[in-house]
Amino acid sequence: MKQAIIYALDFDGVICDSALETGVSGWKAAAKIWDDFTTSLPSKDFSDKFRQV
């Protein structure tokens, strides 16, 4: 059997900035795990701080 060629490209920060989407996805996952999350989405302040990390 011939092996397939796999290309893995990292374009984040070059073509697009996915910090907001990553932060929201992480927030939603954490909200399903921990009951003390009171909002379904992070605040703008939290998102801005997340982007700086």
Buried (B, 14 or more C-beta within 10 A) or exposed (E): EEEEEEEEEEEEEEEEEEBEEEBBEEBEEEBEEEEEBEEEEBEEEEBEEBEEE
